[in-house]
């Protein structure tokens, strides 16, 4: 139903800030891990993994404490009022129940991301993909069983959705950890190599913490946009939530290409192969442009069916709003696809502090879209908020990557 979907959207926006911060810090450490691996420095790869485990668990604990103590005011910020009677459309209790279960999954999420990113650094990309596929299937099956109470299970609603997510993340984390210890050689922890290195920790913190901050800034921009959506009413909230879920399904492959780009650039930068970095950018842009065109066609063909699948028997205004969201944003997929190439290239080159500014660009773009939605364009402003954010960040990243590569070419 609309109320349950909106409640889940509120909690996911709160978790989004912390999840992206964890993800950003791990991505930063992975870049140095890839550079270490490119140089044959297995000790450095171990330090990168150790940093990732400590950083991600620390951020998960901070998130759990913050959201346990301040969940009431934070969730209340996102509650909308109905147009008649002023009753709250979204119930605080349902959102809180979903939140409390999801918090349990932050620790498994941290381990899963830490070990899967380290597997990718070493070129072992099939195992993390397999773990993700297994987690998706597990999540899907448990959703069907727990949300609706199938096969004699209790009908748990949004709590069932949260349990399914947590169990699938735990399963993925265990698989990635096991595969790391069975498939990766010369990087395991022993009593002798568990001593921390100040030099390595300084380098990892220099890129990891800024990238975590960059992703958190981007997530804060999404929260600001969510506030604007709430001001447009519950119909806009439900429509954008449904459209965004479908949008993410089509754009996640773009982000995966970007993550691969960071590892590729990090390895070749560590090996001093600037020519391969340039070639990778060209090939990456070709791949992303082709995929963006395919994704636009696919969205055009299946958007009404997909929205119906997500919303069920929702009212026509919500259904049409979700279709409009997909129609507008799919045309501009290419902005996000190129942003993934240039942002991750900048990060792979080690310029993490500069990359933070791209996150600020996203925040400005989403804030501008939210302002336009409330004061000028209405729901159309919500539809263009993400593309505005991608465009601002892309302009900056293209400028910085071009500048950095020219500088390194001159130095060479």
C-alpha atoms as one frame of an Amber mdcrd trajectory, in Angstrom:
protein
   0.000   0.000   0.000   0.901   3.676  -0.368   1.399   4.236   3.359   3.775
   1.290   3.777   5.800   2.285   0.716   6.165   5.854   1.972   7.200   4.632
   5.433   9.920   2.479   3.901  11.058   5.462   1.804  11.519   7.597   4.939
  13.718   5.040   6.693  15.711   4.319   3.549  16.492   8.026   3.197  17.881
   8.075   6.754  19.908   4.912   6.214  21.004   6.205   2.807  23.214   8.846
   4.440  25.089   6.313   6.573  25.206   3.572   3.919  26.680   5.948   1.360
  29.212   7.211   3.903  30.326   3.620   4.547  30.350   2.883   0.830  32.378
   6.019   0.077  35.008   5.264   2.697  35.359   1.700   1.433  35.616   2.920
  -2.157  38.430   5.265  -1.141  40.352   2.524   0.647  39.752   0.199  -2.311
  41.445   2.669  -4.640  44.632   2.548  -2.599  44.203  -1.214  -2.255  44.084
  -1.493  -6.057  47.176   0.718  -6.347  48.990  -1.455  -3.809  47.955  -4.592
  -5.682  49.127  -3.067  -8.982  52.543  -2.508  -7.387  52.631  -6.029  -5.946
  52.430  -4.638  -2.377  50.333  -7.287  -0.631  51.074  -5.762   2.741  49.378
  -2.583   1.556  46.320  -4.564   0.434  46.088  -6.053   3.934  46.265  -2.580
   5.474  43.507  -1.413   3.113  41.238  -4.292   4.161  41.954  -3.659   7.842
  41.122   0.017   7.402  37.874  -0.857   5.610  36.744  -3.204   8.362  37.490
  -0.685  11.118  35.977   2.271   9.248  32.785   0.512   8.139  32.053  -1.045
  11.540  32.747   2.282  13.282  30.335   4.115  10.963  27.740   1.360  11.412
  27.940   1.700  15.208  27.613   5.507  14.957  24.553   5.074  12.718  22.951
   2.564  15.077  23.476   4.789  18.141  22.328   7.976  16.362  19.194   6.444
  14.886  18.243   4.615  18.082  18.407   7.804  20.162  17.096  10.306  17.600
  14.721   8.235  15.475  11.588  10.116  16.576  12.646  13.636  15.472  14.424
  12.346  12.350  11.467  10.306  11.123   9.054  13.124  12.012  10.919  15.420
   9.622   9.679  13.296   6.732   6.084  12.823   7.807   3.519  14.487   5.545
   0.028  15.615   6.398  -2.991  14.565   4.385  -4.918  17.197   2.518  -8.047
  16.576   4.573  -8.159  16.724   8.350  -4.419  17.057   8.887  -4.044  13.389
   9.897  -0.605  11.899   9.394  -0.560   9.720   6.297   2.622   7.974   7.391
   2.571   6.380  10.849   5.582   6.849  13.084   5.296   3.365  14.599   5.484
   1.494  11.276   8.550   3.436  10.134  10.240   2.827  13.497   9.609  -0.927
  13.357  11.163  -1.072   9.898  14.113   1.061  11.058  14.941  -1.062  14.099
  15.204  -4.237  12.029  17.239  -2.527   9.303  19.773  -1.255  11.849  20.677
  -4.864  12.623  21.773  -5.244   9.010  24.353  -2.434   9.079  27.094  -4.654
  10.529  26.571  -7.456   7.939  26.457  -4.745   5.251  29.846  -3.470   6.458
  31.519  -6.883   6.306  29.941  -7.710   2.953  31.135  -4.479   1.329  34.629
  -4.694   2.884  35.416  -8.197   1.662  33.663  -7.896  -1.712  35.607  -4.701
  -2.518  38.879  -6.396  -1.589  38.040  -9.322  -3.863  37.527  -6.850  -6.732
  40.865  -5.160  -6.010  42.634  -8.452  -6.636  40.765  -9.106  -9.897  38.356
 -11.651  -8.395  35.131 -10.037  -9.649  32.964 -13.103 -10.262  32.648 -14.049
  -6.584  31.175 -10.702  -5.400  28.769 -10.756  -8.341  27.703 -14.303  -7.462
  27.187 -13.306  -3.826  25.047 -10.358  -4.930  22.906 -12.549  -7.189  22.381
 -15.082  -4.390  21.485 -12.247  -1.991  18.966 -10.829  -4.483  17.279 -14.208
  -4.914  17.237 -14.758  -1.137  15.755 -11.298  -0.593  13.073 -11.870  -3.234
  11.978 -15.234  -1.807  11.937 -13.980   1.802  10.020 -10.851   0.767   7.297
 -12.993  -0.778   7.131 -15.242   2.272   7.372 -12.654   5.068   5.518  -9.627
   3.671   2.419 -11.571   2.640   2.652 -14.482   5.098   3.028 -17.142   2.411
   3.552 -20.863   3.172   2.177 -20.511   6.697   4.627 -17.763   7.743   3.327
 -14.787   9.748   2.242 -11.733   7.711   4.814  -9.116   8.755   4.409  -6.328
   6.174   7.259  -3.828   6.092   8.984  -5.600   8.989   9.113  -8.698   6.825
  10.748  -6.647   4.063  13.383  -5.451   6.546  14.074  -8.996   7.804  14.473
 -10.202   4.212  16.995  -7.445   3.502  19.024  -8.099   6.664  19.170 -11.871
   6.108  20.232 -11.455   2.473  22.980  -8.979   3.474  24.219 -11.363   6.159
  24.286 -14.218   3.653  26.197 -12.100   1.119  28.711 -11.000   3.764  29.404
 -14.561   4.877  29.868 -15.731   1.284  32.304 -12.889   0.437  34.293 -13.518
   3.634  34.538 -17.239   2.914  35.550 -16.679  -0.707  38.184 -14.176   0.356
  39.894 -16.685   2.609  39.636 -19.514   0.061  40.484 -17.699  -3.212  42.882
 -14.872  -2.350  46.499 -15.772  -1.642  49.255 -13.910   0.244  46.884 -11.324
   1.750  45.544 -13.172   4.790  46.108 -11.942   8.324  48.695 -13.657  10.475
  50.027 -12.839  13.914  53.123 -11.275  12.358  51.410  -8.979   9.832  48.637
  -7.572  12.014  50.786  -4.669  13.235  49.414  -1.329  12.028  51.512   0.897
   9.782  51.288   4.640  10.408  52.315   5.442   6.829  49.679   3.194   5.277
  46.975   4.321   7.720  47.696   7.964   6.908  47.361   7.343   3.162  44.184
   5.306   3.599  42.610   7.904   5.893  43.570  10.679   3.455  41.434   9.182
   0.704  38.924   7.085   2.667  37.497   9.723   5.012  37.061  12.437   2.336
  35.286   9.983   0.050  33.019   8.933   2.903  32.267  12.615   3.483  31.679
  13.139  -0.244  29.076  10.384  -0.370  27.401  11.654   2.804  27.117  15.147
   1.284  25.471  13.622  -1.783  23.086  11.699   0.458  22.210  14.862   2.391
  21.242  16.401  -0.954  18.841  13.493  -1.456  17.364  14.143   1.990  16.832
  17.822   1.090  15.061  16.741  -2.088  12.910  14.348  -0.052  11.763  17.266
   2.092  10.621  19.082  -1.054   8.758  15.965  -2.219   6.989  15.768   1.143
   5.777  19.346   0.737   4.016  18.287  -2.476   1.990  15.673  -0.585   1.698
  11.929  -0.115   0.835  11.279  -3.775   4.150  12.802  -4.869   6.006  10.821
  -2.178   4.570   7.484  -3.296   4.986   8.243  -7.016   8.627   9.336  -6.703
   9.435   6.392  -4.429   8.069   3.895  -6.950   9.767   5.606  -9.879  13.077
   5.809  -8.040  13.048   2.104  -7.205  12.633   1.270 -10.890  15.212   3.890
 -11.915  17.826   2.373  -9.610  17.305  -1.038 -11.199  18.367   0.395 -14.560
  21.211   2.651 -13.333  22.991   0.309 -10.924  24.927  -1.287 -13.827  26.281
   2.194 -14.611  27.587   2.467 -11.049  29.141  -0.989 -11.347  31.067   0.153
 -14.430  32.195   3.176 -12.414  33.431   0.981  -9.548  35.323  -1.147 -12.044
  36.790   2.083 -13.432  38.116   3.068 -10.003  39.897  -0.261  -9.595  41.206
  -0.170 -13.182  42.497   3.402 -12.839  43.983   2.682  -9.414  45.910  -0.341
 -10.673  47.226   1.428 -13.782  48.008   4.626 -11.906  50.004   2.559  -9.438
  51.855   0.978 -12.377  52.473   4.398 -13.998  50.359   3.647 -17.099  48.620
   6.963 -17.798  48.052   5.882 -21.409  45.892   2.982 -20.240  43.959   5.325
 -17.962  43.079   7.537 -20.953  42.102   4.507 -23.016  39.948   3.256 -20.148
  38.091   6.580 -19.995  37.338   6.452 -23.720  36.184   2.841 -23.645  34.207
   3.408 -20.456  32.319   6.339 -22.006  31.486   4.248 -25.082  30.172   1.424
 -22.893  28.134   3.818 -20.761  26.658   5.692 -23.743  25.569   2.420 -25.342
  24.044   1.148 -22.126  22.238   4.474 -21.511  20.555   4.204 -24.913  19.524
   0.587 -24.250  18.235   1.504 -20.765  16.165   4.396 -22.174  14.525   2.102
 -24.718  13.883  -0.535 -22.054  12.309   2.008 -19.688  10.145   3.345 -22.520
   8.840  -0.159 -23.239   8.284  -1.477 -19.701   7.667   1.603 -17.531   3.902
   1.196 -17.202   4.192  -2.530 -16.520   7.015  -1.973 -14.004   5.130   0.784
 -12.170   2.084  -1.469 -11.955   4.272  -4.225 -10.532   5.643  -1.918  -7.817
   2.453  -0.023  -6.944  -0.221  -2.672  -7.406  -3.691  -1.147  -7.254  -2.555
   2.372  -6.437  -4.679   5.387  -7.307  -4.240   6.757 -10.861  -2.494   9.966
  -9.712   0.309   7.963  -8.086   0.604   5.624 -11.070   0.819   8.506 -13.566
   3.317  10.374 -11.378   5.662   7.374 -11.303   5.396   6.980 -15.095   6.156
  10.688 -15.580   9.193  10.411 -13.296  10.613   7.529 -15.355   9.824   9.246
 -18.664  11.778  12.379 -17.734  14.732  10.848 -15.908  15.428   8.055 -18.408
  16.162  10.600 -21.147  19.020  11.935 -19.008  20.568   8.610 -17.940  23.670
   9.481 -19.980  24.594  12.225 -17.470  24.805   9.693 -14.658  26.635   7.140
 -16.794  29.405   9.620 -17.703  29.546  10.917 -14.126  30.344   7.388 -12.950
  33.307   7.235 -15.352  34.839  10.599 -14.508  34.128  10.616 -10.776  35.607
   7.169 -10.220  38.552   8.041 -12.455  39.262  11.066 -10.280  39.054   8.886
  -7.201  41.195   6.168  -8.758  43.908   8.756  -9.399  43.944   9.480  -5.659
  42.346  12.956  -5.699  39.757  12.196  -3.051  39.634  15.636  -1.455  38.892
  17.239  -4.823  36.236  14.619  -5.506  34.332  15.833  -2.429  33.379  18.935
  -4.409  31.466  16.778  -6.881  29.309  15.659  -3.959  28.687  19.327  -3.142
  27.663  19.797  -6.772  25.092  17.029  -6.394  23.774  18.614  -3.214  23.357
  21.963  -5.006  21.614  20.311  -7.964  19.122  18.456  -5.768  18.489  21.534
  -3.627  17.824  23.552  -6.802  15.460  20.877  -8.095  13.621  20.843  -4.768
  13.273  24.634  -4.802  11.950  24.571  -8.367   9.473  21.865  -7.405   8.053
  23.822  -4.478   8.058  27.298  -6.055   7.910  26.919  -9.853   7.606  23.543
 -11.578   5.740  21.343  -9.129   6.298  17.606  -9.585   8.387  18.172 -12.733
  11.038  19.777 -10.518  11.284  16.516  -8.604  11.716  14.623 -11.864  14.705
  16.759 -12.907  16.363  17.047  -9.469  18.609  14.018  -9.884  19.637  14.908
 -13.469  20.498  18.440 -12.282  22.672  16.927  -9.558  24.390  14.600 -12.039
  25.011  17.472 -14.460  26.615  19.767 -11.867  28.882  16.983 -10.582  29.795
  15.801 -14.094  30.981  19.246 -15.250  33.319  19.504 -12.294  34.667  15.930
 -12.607  35.386  16.283 -16.350  37.298  19.504 -15.674  39.327  17.966 -12.846
  40.161  14.707 -14.645  41.321  16.602 -17.734  43.473  18.867 -15.597  44.994
  16.030 -13.572  45.863  13.895 -16.615  47.527  16.847 -18.344  49.530  17.508
 -15.200  50.650  13.873 -14.953  51.535  13.748 -18.651  53.763  16.815 -18.243
  55.410  15.264 -15.185  56.058  12.030 -17.087
